Each structure stands twice: as structure tokens, then as C-alpha cells.
Amino acid sequence: MYVREAKNREEVWLLDQIEAMGLDETAFRSRDYVVAVDEDSDTKAGFGRLRVHKGDGDEPAEHCEFTSIGVLGSWRRQGVGAHVLERLVRHTVDQGFDRAYALTDEPAYLAQFGFRRTDADDLPAPLADRLQRKRDGSTPDAVPVALDLDRFRMPERLRERFKQATEQSDPADDPETPEDFGIDPDTATYKYDTG
């Protein structure tokens, strides 16, 4: 398993996954994404985006945001998202940033990497506007979190899981059974039962 930059030809796959997971696709550019890939099967397992917000006249500085981080169901709980995030952090540091933001409805997940909740009033103007748009659209429960990049840490347990990651059966792919609806198929009778 490894994480690399997305390729242009993966644009359709990324858009399909973003739509399926209900993630934000605002101002989509495939070159902003990284993709986690299983080296044995060449199967894509997850992705994430580093979005740079340009400043304006009042606030000329640029700010960066980690967004649209997703892991396919059959690869979850194996450290894939953590390593996507680690690669995004590396790109952010390489671009000279010392802080990054995320606007998420999962702040506890990001807290394990060093993100801290921040007040919406303290966000740079482009991110404050973006937070409101996310709350009005794809993520009504979004809250802002910030990461001082030198505080990023990868929990060792996630590093080990990633080394051993294998594709699992996705619970979403399992067919529904009568038991899922509280029906005991051995004792249930049906309207047209002739038995």
C-alpha cells in the first residue's frame, strides 16, 4: 500500500467516489488529490485533497485546507485515511505552509493527528466563507479544526495497520437478509405462503 499524486485519468473515478460518499467537490481539480493504492492489486483504496485558498486584497496570504478525504468501505479501519492525510501534510510543508485547516463533521478523528478545534470567528476570510457554504451544502455539521504542521503525529497503530492493509468485504455490499428487518425466516408466514 502506498499513497501517490492522483493522475489526470483518475478524474472520473475520483468524482464518482466523491459523489458516492457525499463529499465536497467544489472547484474540483484532480491535480490537488492524492490516492492510496494497493501495490499488489493496483486497487485504489482512498483519496484526499489539499486545497489552497488564495488571499484577496484585504488578506493577501494563502491558506490551505484538507478536504474530501475518503476511504472506500472495503479498506476502512486499516490506516488508509491516516496515510492519505500524512501525504497531504507533507505536500503542505513542501509548499511552505505552517498551518492547515479542515472543515469537518468528524473532528475527533482528526484530533488524533494533532488537529485542534478552532473558533469559526478565528478562521481566515476564505475559510470562513467556505465553512458557511459547507454547512449550507454537503456538511451541515461541519466544524473548523486547525493543525500546526509541526504538531502532526501519526499514531503507531495506524502505521502498523497500513503496512498490513488488505481489501475486506464491504458491509455495504452484503445483501440484506430477513434478519436485518427483524424477521425470523424459520417461523415467519407470508401472505402467499402455500407451505
N, CA and C atoms as an extended XYZ file, in Angstrom:
585
Properties=species:S:1:pos:R:3:atomname:S:1:resname:S:1:resid:I:1 pbc="F F F"
N         0.847       -1.174        0.000 N   MET     1
C         0.000        0.000        0.000 CA  MET     1
C         0.891        1.236        0.000 C   MET     1
N         0.540        2.207       -0.841 N   TYR     2
C         1.280        3.457       -0.881 CA  TYR     2
C         0.335        4.582       -1.284 C   TYR     2
N         0.768        5.820       -1.082 N   VAL     3
C        -0.031        6.991       -1.439 CA  VAL     3
C         0.767        7.807       -2.442 C   VAL     3
N         0.125        8.198       -3.523 N   ARG     4
C         0.779        8.965       -4.588 CA  ARG     4
C        -0.161       10.067       -5.077 C   ARG     4
N         0.378       10.955       -5.913 N   GLU     5
C        -0.445       12.004       -6.508 CA  GLU     5
C        -1.452       11.364       -7.462 C   GLU     5
N        -2.630       11.968       -7.548 N   ALA     6
C        -3.646       11.484       -8.485 CA  ALA     6
C        -3.199       11.795       -9.907 C   ALA     6
N        -3.642       10.950      -10.819 N   LYS     7
C        -3.342       11.143      -12.239 CA  LYS     7
C        -4.577       11.708      -12.928 C   LYS     7
N        -4.366       12.438      -14.018 N   ASN     8
C        -5.485       13.054      -14.741 CA  ASN     8
C        -6.535       12.023      -15.145 C   ASN     8
N        -6.098       10.849      -15.529 N   ARG     9
C        -7.026        9.815      -15.990 CA  ARG     9
C        -7.913        9.274      -14.853 C   ARG     9
N        -7.604        9.642      -13.600 N   GLU    10
C        -8.406        9.185      -12.465 CA  GLU    10
C        -9.512       10.168      -12.088 C   GLU    10
N        -9.665       11.213      -12.888 N   GLU    11
C       -10.646       12.242      -12.584 CA  GLU    11
C       -12.058       11.675      -12.452 C   GLU    11
N       -12.476       10.834      -13.378 N   VAL    12
C       -13.826       10.262      -13.338 CA  VAL    12
C       -13.994        9.386      -12.108 C   VAL    12
N       -12.975        8.559      -11.816 N   TRP    13
C       -13.045        7.698      -10.626 CA  TRP    13
C       -13.177        8.553       -9.367 C   TRP    13
N       -12.370        9.603       -9.255 N   LEU    14
C       -12.439       10.480       -8.086 CA  LEU    14
C       -13.822       11.115       -7.959 C   LEU    14
N       -14.338       11.651       -9.042 N   LEU    15
C       -15.658       12.290       -8.986 CA  LEU    15
C       -16.746       11.289       -8.605 C   LEU    15
N       -16.650       10.066       -9.127 N   ASP    16
C       -17.629        9.027       -8.771 CA  ASP    16
C       -17.572        8.708       -7.281 C   ASP    16
N       -16.364        8.578       -6.731 N   GLN    17
C       -16.219        8.253       -5.311 CA  GLN    17
C       -16.661        9.413       -4.430 C   GLN    17
N       -16.319       10.624       -4.828 N   ILE    18
C       -16.726       11.812       -4.071 CA  ILE    18
C       -18.249       11.893       -4.015 C   ILE    18
N       -18.902       11.663       -5.150 N   GLU    19
C       -20.366       11.694       -5.186 CA  GLU    19
C       -20.959       10.561       -4.346 C   GLU    19
N       -20.416        9.354       -4.473 N   ALA    20
C       -20.935        8.208       -3.727 CA  ALA    20
C       -20.806        8.411       -2.219 C   ALA    20
N       -19.746        9.076       -1.783 N   MET    21
C       -19.517        9.293       -0.346 CA  MET    21
C       -20.144       10.592        0.154 C   MET    21
N       -20.733       11.372       -0.757 N   GLY    22
C       -21.353       12.632       -0.363 CA  GLY    22
C       -20.351       13.680        0.075 C   GLY    22
N       -19.146       13.640       -0.498 N   LEU    23
C       -18.097       14.595       -0.138 CA  LEU    23
C       -18.197       15.839       -0.998 C   LEU    23
N       -17.423       16.825       -0.639 N   ASP    24
C       -17.416       18.121       -1.305 CA  ASP    24
C       -16.572       18.066       -2.571 C   ASP    24
N       -17.152       18.484       -3.683 N   GLU    25
C       -16.399       18.506       -4.942 CA  GLU    25
C       -16.228       19.917       -5.488 C   GLU    25
N       -16.403       20.929       -4.642 N   THR    26
C       -16.299       22.318       -5.057 CA  THR    26
C       -14.939       22.592       -5.691 C   THR    26
N       -14.953       23.259       -6.826 N   ALA    27
C       -13.730       23.651       -7.544 CA  ALA    27
C       -12.802       22.447       -7.752 C   ALA    27
N       -13.368       21.331       -8.187 N   PHE    28
C       -12.617       20.090       -8.361 CA  PHE    28
C       -11.464       20.258       -9.346 C   PHE    28
N       -10.289       19.779       -8.921 N   ARG    29
C        -9.114       19.680       -9.796 CA  ARG    29
C        -8.389       18.411       -9.380 C   ARG    29
N        -8.270       17.450      -10.258 N   SER    30
C        -7.670       16.157       -9.904 CA  SER    30
C        -6.220       16.313       -9.442 C   SER    30
N        -5.526       17.331       -9.900 N   ARG    31
C        -4.121       17.502       -9.512 CA  ARG    31
C        -3.955       17.885       -8.045 C   ARG    31
N        -5.041       18.267       -7.373 N   ASP    32
C        -4.986       18.599       -5.945 CA  ASP    32
C        -5.076       17.357       -5.058 C   ASP    32
N        -5.337       16.196       -5.642 N   TYR    33
C        -5.618       14.986       -4.875 CA  TYR    33
C        -4.415       14.054       -4.792 C   TYR    33
N        -4.431       13.256       -3.721 N   VAL    34
C        -3.544       12.105       -3.606 CA  VAL    34
C        -4.432       10.872       -3.514 C   VAL    34
N        -3.881        9.720       -3.911 N   VAL    35
C        -4.652        8.485       -3.948 CA  VAL    35
C        -3.850        7.384       -3.266 C   VAL    35
N        -4.514        6.604       -2.406 N   ALA    36
C        -3.901        5.428       -1.787 CA  ALA    36
C        -4.175        4.233       -2.695 C   ALA    36
N        -3.115        3.469       -2.985 N   VAL    37
C        -3.217        2.358       -3.927 CA  VAL    37
C        -2.574        1.114       -3.328 C   VAL    37
N        -3.239       -0.017       -3.499 N   ASP    38
C        -2.658       -1.293       -3.096 CA  ASP    38
C        -1.651       -1.714       -4.161 C   ASP    38
N        -0.391       -1.909       -3.759 N   GLU    39
C         0.648       -2.194       -4.743 CA  GLU    39
C         0.511       -3.576       -5.376 C   GLU    39
N        -0.148       -4.525       -4.708 N   ASP    40
C        -0.289       -5.867       -5.268 CA  ASP    40
C        -1.384       -5.939       -6.328 C   ASP    40
N        -2.533       -5.337       -6.030 N   SER    41
C        -3.666       -5.442       -6.956 CA  SER    41
C        -3.889       -4.174       -7.781 C   SER    41
N        -3.172       -3.103       -7.472 N   ASP    42
C        -3.332       -1.797       -8.114 CA  ASP    42
C        -4.750       -1.240       -7.887 C   ASP    42
N        -5.371       -1.655       -6.794 N   THR    43
C        -6.701       -1.193       -6.422 CA  THR    43
C        -6.592        0.109       -5.637 C   THR    43
N        -7.425        1.074       -5.987 N   LYS    44
C        -7.456        2.341       -5.263 CA  LYS    44
C        -8.256        2.153       -3.981 C   LYS    44
N        -7.702        2.656       -2.870 N   ALA    45
C        -8.322        2.439       -1.562 CA  ALA    45
C        -8.856        3.724       -0.924 C   ALA    45
N        -8.284        4.866       -1.279 N   GLY    46
C        -8.709        6.115       -0.661 CA  GLY    46
C        -8.092        7.308       -1.366 C   GLY    46
N        -8.466        8.492       -0.910 N   PHE    47
C        -8.008        9.721       -1.560 CA  PHE    47
C        -8.201       10.905       -0.623 C   PHE    47
N        -7.615       12.014       -0.976 N   GLY    48
C        -7.788       13.248       -0.216 CA  GLY    48
C        -7.272       14.428       -1.026 C   GLY    48
N        -7.664       15.613       -0.612 N   ARG    49
C        -7.324       16.812       -1.369 CA  ARG    49
C        -6.686       17.881       -0.503 C   ARG    49
N        -5.675       18.528       -1.051 N   LEU    50
C        -5.091       19.732       -0.477 CA  LEU    50
C        -5.577       20.892       -1.345 C   LEU    50
N        -6.392       21.737       -0.754 N   ARG    51
C        -6.930       22.878       -1.491 CA  ARG    51
C        -6.308       24.152       -0.946 C   ARG    51
N        -5.689       24.929       -1.811 N   VAL    52
C        -5.071       26.192       -1.429 CA  VAL    52
C        -6.036       27.317       -1.781 C   VAL    52
N        -6.339       28.133       -0.777 N   HIS    53
C        -7.230       29.280       -0.958 CA  HIS    53
C        -6.364       30.523       -1.109 C   HIS    53
N        -6.496       31.183       -2.228 N   LYS    54
C        -5.750       32.414       -2.483 CA  LYS    54
C        -6.333       33.546       -1.665 C   LYS    54
N        -5.447       34.405       -1.205 N   GLY    55
C        -5.902       35.578       -0.464 CA  GLY    55
C        -6.464       36.619       -1.408 C   GLY    55
N        -7.083       37.640       -0.853 N   ASP    56
C        -7.583       38.750       -1.662 CA  ASP    56
C        -6.895       40.033       -1.202 C   ASP    56
N        -7.384       41.166       -1.621 N   GLY    57
C        -6.756       42.445       -1.286 CA  GLY    57
C        -6.656       42.697        0.201 C   GLY    57
N        -7.699       42.331        0.955 N   ASP    58
C        -7.689       42.562        2.400 CA  ASP    58
C        -6.801       41.568        3.134 C   ASP    58
N        -6.713       40.382        2.585 N   GLU    59
C        -5.945       39.320        3.234 CA  GLU    59
C        -5.130       38.604        2.157 C   GLU    59
N        -3.939       39.099        1.853 N   PRO    60
C        -3.171       38.587        0.721 CA  PRO    60
C        -2.581       37.192        0.936 C   PRO    60
N        -2.524       36.700        2.158 N   ALA    61
C        -1.901       35.399        2.412 CA  ALA    61
C        -2.749       34.265        1.855 C   ALA    61
N        -2.089       33.156        1.540 N   GLU    62
C        -2.779       31.943        1.122 CA  GLU    62
C        -3.013       31.065        2.344 C   GLU    62
N        -4.059       30.266        2.285 N   HIS    63
C        -4.385       29.339        3.359 CA  HIS    63
C        -4.703       27.990        2.733 C   HIS    63
N        -4.403       26.926        3.452 N   CYS    64
C        -4.673       25.617        2.871 CA  CYS    64
C        -5.662       24.841        3.725 C   CYS    64
N        -6.374       23.966        3.024 N   GLU    65
C        -7.427       23.160        3.633 CA  GLU    65
C        -7.280       21.718        3.162 C   GLU    65
N        -7.428       20.791        4.094 N   PHE    66
C        -7.529       19.374        3.748 CA  PHE    66
C        -9.018       19.074        3.608 C   PHE    66
N        -9.409       18.514        2.484 N   THR    67
C       -10.822       18.283        2.237 CA  THR    67
C       -11.021       17.034        1.395 C   THR    67
N       -12.255       16.592        1.320 N   SER    68
C       -12.644       15.432        0.510 CA  SER    68
C       -11.751       14.222        0.765 C   SER    68
N       -11.524       13.918        2.024 N   ILE    69
C       -10.750       12.735        2.379 CA  ILE    69
C       -11.729       11.575        2.496 C   ILE    69
N       -11.503       10.549        1.698 N   GLY    70
C       -12.413        9.407        1.689 CA  GLY    70
C       -11.670        8.101        1.565 C   GLY    70
N       -12.212        7.069        2.206 N   VAL    71
C       -11.660        5.718        2.126 CA  VAL    71
C       -12.793        4.791        1.713 C   VAL    71
N       -12.556        3.963        0.700 N   LEU    72
C       -13.565        3.025        0.253 CA  LEU    72
C       -13.892        2.040        1.375 C   LEU    72
N       -15.145        1.620        1.437 N   GLY    73
C       -15.630        0.780        2.531 CA  GLY    73
C       -14.802       -0.462        2.787 C   GLY    73
N       -14.309       -1.090        1.751 N   SER    74
C       -13.551       -2.329        1.912 CA  SER    74
C       -12.122       -2.097        2.417 C   SER    74
N       -11.733       -0.843        2.592 N   TRP    75
C       -10.381       -0.514        3.068 CA  TRP    75
C       -10.390        0.263        4.383 C   TRP    75
N       -11.556        0.463        4.964 N   ARG    76
C       -11.642        1.268        6.188 CA  ARG    76
C       -11.054        0.535        7.384 C   ARG    76
N       -10.673        1.337        8.386 N   ARG    77
C       -10.114        0.856        9.659 CA  ARG    77
C        -8.772        0.138        9.477 C   ARG    77
N        -8.024        0.573        8.449 N   GLN    78
C        -6.721       -0.024        8.193 CA  GLN    78
C        -5.629        1.029        8.022 C   GLN    78
N        -5.899        2.256        8.440 N   GLY    79
C        -4.894        3.303        8.385 CA  GLY    79
C        -4.756        3.995        7.047 C   GLY    79
N        -5.646        3.709        6.104 N   VAL    80
C        -5.550        4.317        4.773 CA  VAL    80
C        -5.767        5.828        4.855 C   VAL    80
N        -6.823        6.257        5.532 N   GLY    81
C        -7.091        7.690        5.663 CA  GLY    81
C        -5.969        8.430        6.362 C   GLY    81
N        -5.370        7.785        7.352 N   ALA    82
C        -4.256        8.396        8.084 CA  ALA    82
C        -3.071        8.642        7.156 C   ALA    82
N        -2.803        7.705        6.276 N   HIS    83
C        -1.662        7.868        5.382 CA  HIS    83
C        -1.957        8.834        4.240 C   HIS    83
N        -3.208        8.915        3.828 N   VAL    84
C        -3.591        9.956        2.870 CA  VAL    84
C        -3.342       11.319        3.507 C   VAL    84
N        -3.769       11.472        4.751 N   LEU    85
C        -3.571       12.725        5.477 CA  LEU    85
C        -2.083       13.033        5.649 C   LEU    85
N        -1.287       12.028        5.966 N   GLU    86
C         0.153       12.236        6.131 CA  GLU    86
C         0.776       12.762        4.838 C   GLU    86
N         0.364       12.219        3.704 N   ARG    87
C         0.903       12.678        2.417 CA  ARG    87
C         0.474       14.121        2.143 C   ARG    87
N        -0.775       14.464        2.496 N   LEU    88
C        -1.239       15.838        2.317 CA  LEU    88
C        -0.441       16.799        3.192 C   LEU    88
N        -0.141       16.385        4.413 N   VAL    89
C         0.676       17.221        5.308 CA  VAL    89
C         2.050       17.448        4.690 C   VAL    89
N         2.648       16.396        4.157 N   ARG    90
C         3.967       16.522        3.532 CA  ARG    90
C         3.926       17.527        2.381 C   ARG    90
N         2.887       17.455        1.538 N   HIS    91
C         2.746       18.409        0.428 CA  HIS    91
C         2.588       19.832        0.943 C   HIS    91
N         1.849       19.980        2.022 N   THR    92
C         1.613       21.309        2.587 CA  THR    92
C         2.913       21.917        3.113 C   THR    92
N         3.704       21.121        3.808 N   VAL    93
C         5.002       21.583        4.308 CA  VAL    93
C         5.907       21.946        3.127 C   VAL    93
N         5.919       21.103        2.087 N   ASP    94
C         6.746       21.373        0.906 CA  ASP    94
C         6.378       22.691        0.226 C   ASP    94
N         5.124       23.103        0.361 N   GLN    95
C         4.679       24.357       -0.250 CA  GLN    95
C         4.907       25.563        0.660 C   GLN    95
N         5.500       25.328        1.831 N   GLY    96
C         5.874       26.431        2.705 CA  GLY    96
C         4.834       26.851        3.727 C   GLY    96
N         3.783       26.090        3.874 N   PHE    97
C         2.767       26.423        4.875 CA  PHE    97
C         3.207       25.913        6.243 C   PHE    97
N         2.726       26.572        7.286 N   ASP    98
C         2.997       26.074        8.635 CA  ASP    98
C         1.710       25.700        9.366 C   ASP    98
N         0.569       25.964        8.724 N   ARG    99
C        -0.732       25.641        9.332 CA  ARG    99
C        -1.696       25.209        8.235 C   ARG    99
N        -2.576       24.267        8.572 N   ALA   100
C        -3.618       23.812        7.650 CA  ALA   100
C        -4.927       23.706        8.410 C   ALA   100
N        -6.012       23.762        7.664 N   TYR   101
C        -7.343       23.699        8.247 CA  TYR   101
C        -8.122       22.540        7.639 C   TYR   101
N        -9.139       22.108        8.353 N   ALA   102
C       -10.127       21.178        7.825 CA  ALA   102
C       -11.479       21.618        8.361 C   ALA   102
N       -12.490       21.475        7.541 N   LEU   103
C       -13.864       21.815        7.917 CA  LEU   103
C       -14.614       20.495        7.867 C   LEU   103
N       -14.854       19.919        9.027 N   THR   104
C       -15.275       18.522        9.083 CA  THR   104
C       -16.396       18.275       10.076 C   THR   104
N       -17.114       17.187        9.854 N   ASP   105
C       -18.094       16.730       10.837 CA  ASP   105
C       -17.515       15.566       11.653 C   ASP   105
N       -16.210       15.310       11.497 N   GLU   106
C       -15.504       14.252       12.230 CA  GLU   106
C       -14.260       14.815       12.942 C   GLU   106
N       -14.423       15.820       13.819 N   PRO   107
C       -13.242       16.423       14.442 CA  PRO   107
C       -12.472       15.459       15.352 C   PRO   107
N       -13.138       14.486       15.940 N   ALA   108
C       -12.448       13.533       16.833 CA  ALA   108
C       -11.445       12.683       16.056 C   ALA   108
N       -11.787       12.322       14.824 N   TYR   109
C       -10.849       11.543       14.007 CA  TYR   109
C        -9.572       12.348       13.768 C   TYR   109
N        -9.721       13.613       13.405 N   LEU   110
C        -8.556       14.439       13.103 CA  LEU   110
C        -7.771       14.824       14.354 C   LEU   110
N        -8.415       14.835       15.507 N   ALA   111
C        -7.725       15.201       16.752 CA  ALA   111
C        -6.558       14.268       17.052 C   ALA   111
N        -6.665       12.993       16.676 N   GLN   112
C        -5.579       12.055       16.965 CA  GLN   112
C        -4.290       12.378       16.204 C   GLN   112
N        -4.382       13.238       15.197 N   PHE   113
C        -3.209       13.627       14.413 CA  PHE   113
C        -2.644       14.981       14.842 C   PHE   113
N        -3.297       15.643       15.789 N   GLY   114
C        -2.815       16.936       16.275 CA  GLY   114
C        -3.704       18.111       15.914 C   GLY   114
N        -4.812       17.865       15.207 N   PHE   115
C        -5.741       18.954       14.889 CA  PHE   115
C        -6.431       19.411       16.166 C   PHE   115
N        -6.683       20.715       16.227 N   ARG   116
C        -7.399       21.285       17.368 CA  ARG   116
C        -8.576       22.091       16.860 C   ARG   116
N        -9.652       21.994       17.594 N   ARG   117
C       -10.848       22.754       17.241 CA  ARG   117
C       -10.520       24.234       17.316 C   ARG   117
N       -11.031       25.000       16.379 N   THR   118
C       -10.812       26.433       16.358 CA  THR   118
C       -12.158       27.134       16.196 C   THR   118
N       -12.231       28.351       16.641 N   ASP   119
C       -13.469       29.103       16.557 CA  ASP   119
C       -13.660       29.601       15.124 C   ASP   119
N       -14.882       29.535       14.644 N   ALA   120
C       -15.175       29.987       13.279 CA  ALA   120
C       -14.804       31.452       13.077 C   ALA   120
N       -14.893       32.254       14.135 N   ASP   121
C       -14.550       33.677       14.029 CA  ASP   121
C       -13.049       33.893       13.831 C   ASP   121
N       -12.240       32.881       14.154 N   ASP   122
C       -10.793       32.999       14.003 CA  ASP   122
C       -10.294       32.495       12.652 C   ASP   122
N       -11.186       31.985       11.814 N   LEU   123
C       -10.786       31.470       10.501 CA  LEU   123
C       -10.414       32.617        9.568 C   LEU   123
N        -9.438       32.378        8.692 N   PRO   124
C        -9.175       33.354        7.631 CA  PRO   124
C       -10.436       33.513        6.775 C   PRO   124
N       -10.612       34.677        6.186 N   ALA   125
C       -11.838       35.003        5.439 CA  ALA   125
C       -12.234       33.943        4.406 C   ALA   125
N       -11.305       33.452        3.569 N   PRO   126
C       -11.748       32.460        2.571 CA  PRO   126
C       -12.293       31.182        3.218 C   PRO   126
N       -11.728       30.786        4.344 N   LEU   127
C       -12.185       29.560        5.004 CA  LEU   127
C       -13.475       29.791        5.780 C   LEU   127
N       -13.673       30.981        6.310 N   ALA   128
C       -14.939       31.296        6.985 CA  ALA   128
C       -16.085       31.228        5.976 C   ALA   128
N       -15.862       31.778        4.787 N   ASP   129
C       -16.881       31.700        3.731 CA  ASP   129
C       -17.123       30.250        3.325 C   ASP   129
N       -16.054       29.507        3.194 N   ARG   130
C       -16.166       28.095        2.793 CA  ARG   130
C       -16.907       27.281        3.853 C   ARG   130
N       -16.644       27.562        5.136 N   LEU   131
C       -17.345       26.858        6.206 CA  LEU   131
C       -18.852       27.070        6.074 C   LEU   131
N       -19.252       28.294        5.813 N   GLN   132
C       -20.687       28.559        5.685 CA  GLN   132
C       -21.272       27.818        4.488 C   GLN   132
N       -20.548       27.783        3.366 N   ARG   133
C       -21.034       27.062        2.188 CA  ARG   133
C       -21.131       25.562        2.458 C   ARG   133
N       -20.161       25.011        3.190 N   LYS   134
C       -20.218       23.574        3.524 CA  LYS   134
C       -21.403       23.276        4.429 C   LYS   134
N       -21.633       24.145        5.403 N   ARG   135
C       -22.774       23.944        6.306 CA  ARG   135
C       -24.101       24.051        5.552 C   ARG   135
N       -24.140       24.896        4.538 N   ASP   136
C       -25.354       25.051        3.740 CA  ASP   136
C       -25.514       23.920        2.719 C   ASP   136
N       -24.437       23.167        2.468 N   GLY   137
C       -24.477       22.143        1.428 CA  GLY   137
C       -24.175       20.744        1.916 C   GLY   137
N       -22.981       20.270        1.625 N   SER   138
C       -22.633       18.858        1.826 CA  SER   138
C       -22.426       18.446        3.274 C   SER   138
N       -22.073       19.380        4.176 N   THR   139
C       -21.718       19.007        5.549 CA  THR   139
C       -22.346       19.972        6.548 C   THR   139
N       -23.630       19.794        6.862 N   PRO   140
C       -24.309       20.732        7.759 CA  PRO   140
C       -23.690       20.826        9.155 C   PRO   140
N       -23.036       19.754        9.621 N   ASP   141
C       -22.456       19.738       10.970 CA  ASP   141
C       -20.965       20.068       10.976 C   ASP   141
N       -20.458       20.676        9.909 N   ALA   142
C       -19.025       20.966        9.809 CA  ALA   142
C       -18.569       21.921       10.906 C   ALA   142
N       -17.402       21.610       11.460 N   VAL   143
C       -16.744       22.494       12.424 CA  VAL   143
C       -15.308       22.712       11.943 C   VAL   143
N       -14.723       23.869       12.256 N   PRO   144
C       -13.347       24.118       11.825 CA  PRO   144
C       -12.331       23.539       12.807 C   PRO   144
N       -11.304       22.913       12.261 N   VAL   145
C       -10.160       22.456       13.045 CA  VAL   145
C        -8.897       22.931       12.336 C   VAL   145
N        -7.834       23.120       13.116 N   ALA   146
C        -6.577       23.609       12.562 CA  ALA   146
C        -5.441       22.711       13.029 C   ALA   146
N        -4.422       22.625       12.208 N   LEU   147
C        -3.240       21.838       12.526 CA  LEU   147
C        -2.002       22.687       12.293 C   LEU   147
N        -1.222       22.912       13.347 N   ASP   148
C         0.113       23.464       13.165 CA  ASP   148
C         0.939       22.286       12.674 C   ASP   148
N         1.461       22.396       11.460 N   LEU   149
C         2.024       21.232       10.770 CA  LEU   149
C         3.160       20.561       11.530 C   LEU   149
N         3.894       21.321       12.343 N   ASP   150
C         4.963       20.692       13.119 CA  ASP   150
C         4.408       19.854       14.274 C   ASP   150
N         3.111       19.920       14.523 N   ARG   151
C         2.467       19.121       15.576 CA  ARG   151
C         1.835       17.835       15.035 C   ARG   151
N         1.889       17.640       13.716 N   PHE   152
C         1.289       16.427       13.142 CA  PHE   152
C         1.973       15.195       13.711 C   PHE   152
N         1.166       14.216       14.073 N   ARG   153
C         1.721       12.945       14.541 CA  ARG   153
C         0.880       11.811       13.976 C   ARG   153
N         1.571       10.747       13.630 N   MET   154
C         0.911        9.552       13.110 CA  MET   154
C         0.884        8.514       14.225 C   MET   154
N        -0.291        8.132       14.709 N   PRO   155
C        -0.338        7.076       15.724 CA  PRO   155
C         0.282        5.781       15.189 C   PRO   155
N         1.137        5.178       15.974 N   GLU   156
C         1.860        3.973       15.539 CA  GLU   156
C         0.901        2.849       15.138 C   GLU   156
N        -0.227        2.734       15.824 N   ARG   157
C        -1.179        1.675       15.498 CA  ARG   157
C        -1.704        1.822       14.067 C   ARG   157
N        -1.869        3.066       13.599 N   LEU   158
C        -2.338        3.290       12.234 CA  LEU   158
C        -1.234        3.008       11.213 C   LEU   158
N         0.000        3.293       11.591 N   ARG   159
C         1.116        2.977       10.705 CA  ARG   159
C         1.214        1.459       10.509 C   ARG   159
N         1.049        0.709       11.592 N   GLU   160
C         1.118       -0.756       11.503 CA  GLU   160
C        -0.048       -1.331       10.710 C   GLU   160
N        -1.249       -0.801       10.922 N   ARG   161
C        -2.410       -1.281       10.165 CA  ARG   161
C        -2.208       -1.074        8.668 C   ARG   161
N        -1.647        0.082        8.314 N   PHE   162
C        -1.438        0.408        6.907 CA  PHE   162
C        -0.472       -0.577        6.254 C   PHE   162
N         0.540       -0.986        6.998 N   LYS   163
C         1.514       -1.944        6.459 CA  LYS   163
C         0.854       -3.276        6.125 C   LYS   163
N        -0.186       -3.638        6.867 N   GLN   164
C        -0.861       -4.925        6.697 CA  GLN   164
C        -2.195       -4.805        5.959 C   GLN   164
N        -2.519       -3.647        5.432 N   ALA   165
C        -3.841       -3.410        4.846 CA  ALA   165
C        -4.139       -4.369        3.699 C   ALA   165
N        -5.337       -4.923        3.723 N   THR   166
C        -5.841       -5.780        2.650 CA  THR   166
C        -7.305       -5.448        2.428 C   THR   166
N        -7.761       -5.653        1.231 N   GLU   167
C        -9.155       -5.359        0.928 CA  GLU   167
C       -10.055       -6.362        1.643 C   GLU   167
N       -11.046       -5.830        2.341 N   GLN   168
C       -12.016       -6.644        3.083 CA  GLN   168
C       -13.346       -6.602        2.343 C   GLN   168
N       -14.277       -7.444        2.743 N   SER   169
C       -15.609       -7.323        2.149 CA  SER   169
C       -16.258       -6.066        2.720 C   SER   169
N       -16.869       -5.314        1.860 N   ASP   170
C       -17.528       -4.075        2.253 CA  ASP   170
C       -18.906       -4.407        2.791 C   ASP   170
N       -19.205       -4.031        4.037 N   PRO   171
C       -20.531       -4.324        4.592 CA  PRO   171
C       -21.667       -3.776        3.723 C   PRO   171
N       -21.419       -2.715        2.996 N   ALA   172
C       -22.460       -2.143        2.134 CA  ALA   172
C       -22.786       -3.064        0.961 C   ALA   172
N       -21.865       -3.968        0.620 N   ASP   173
C       -22.082       -4.891       -0.485 CA  ASP   173
C       -22.834       -6.151       -0.063 C   ASP   173
N       -22.984       -6.377        1.243 N   ASP   174
C       -23.669       -7.572        1.717 CA  ASP   174
C       -25.160       -7.448        1.436 C   ASP   174
N       -25.763       -8.528        0.909 N   PRO   175
C       -27.202       -8.452        0.632 CA  PRO   175
C       -27.997       -8.385        1.933 C   PRO   175
N       -29.129       -7.708        1.868 N   GLU   176
C       -29.989       -7.626        3.040 CA  GLU   176
C       -30.649       -8.969        3.267 C   GLU   176
N       -30.794       -9.335        4.516 N   THR   177
C       -31.415      -10.603        4.878 CA  THR   177
C       -32.685      -10.317        5.666 C   THR   177
N       -33.575      -11.298        5.777 N   PRO   178
C       -34.782      -11.072        6.588 CA  PRO   178
C       -34.443      -10.666        8.025 C   PRO   178
N       -33.335      -11.199        8.549 N   GLU   179
C       -32.932      -10.864        9.912 CA  GLU   179
C       -32.638       -9.375       10.083 C   GLU   179
N       -32.174       -8.718        9.005 N   ASP   180
C       -31.904       -7.280        9.067 CA  ASP   180
C       -33.165       -6.482        9.386 C   ASP   180
N       -34.333       -7.078        9.084 N   PHE   181
C       -35.611       -6.409        9.311 CA  PHE   181
C       -36.364       -6.998       10.502 C   PHE   181
N       -35.676       -7.812       11.294 N   GLY   182
C       -36.294       -8.395       12.473 CA  GLY   182
C       -37.222       -9.568       12.164 C   GLY   182
N       -37.044      -10.205       11.032 N   ILE   183
C       -37.894      -11.328       10.633 CA  ILE   183
C       -37.129      -12.625       10.843 C   ILE   183
N       -37.755      -13.569       11.508 N   ASP   184
C       -37.172      -14.898       11.656 CA  ASP   184
C       -37.684      -15.730       10.486 C   ASP   184
N       -36.826      -16.047        9.497 N   PRO   185
C       -37.295      -16.735        8.295 CA  PRO   185
C       -37.799      -18.158        8.571 C   PRO   185
N       -37.431      -18.744        9.715 N   ASP   186
C       -37.877      -20.102       10.022 CA  ASP   186
C       -39.303      -20.138       10.540 C   ASP   186
N       -39.767      -19.051       11.127 N   THR   187
C       -41.109      -19.063       11.721 CA  THR   187
C       -42.063      -18.084       11.058 C   THR   187
N       -41.598      -17.208       10.208 N   ALA   188
C       -42.447      -16.198        9.593 CA  ALA   188
C       -43.393      -16.830        8.577 C   ALA   188
N       -44.591      -16.311        8.524 N   THR   189
C       -45.527      -16.713        7.475 CA  THR   189
C       -45.740      -15.500        6.582 C   THR   189
N       -46.066      -15.775        5.353 N   TYR   190
C       -46.222      -14.722        4.388 CA  TYR   190
C       -47.611      -14.793        3.782 C   TYR   190
N       -48.045      -13.695        3.222 N   LYS   191
C       -49.393      -13.598        2.703 CA  LYS   191
C       -49.702      -14.712        1.705 C   LYS   191
N       -48.755      -15.038        0.849 N   TYR   192
C       -48.995      -16.029       -0.185 CA  TYR   192
C       -48.297      -17.344        0.093 C   TYR   192
N       -48.031      -17.608        1.374 N   ASP   193
C       -47.357      -18.840        1.761 CA  ASP   193
C       -48.280      -20.026        1.524 C   ASP   193
N       -47.837      -21.004        0.736 N   THR   194
C       -48.667      -22.179        0.429 CA  THR   194
C       -48.172      -23.417        1.153 C   THR   194
N       -47.119      -23.252        1.976 N   GLY   195
C       -46.489      -24.391        2.628 CA  GLY   195
C       -47.269      -24.894        3.742 C   GLY   195
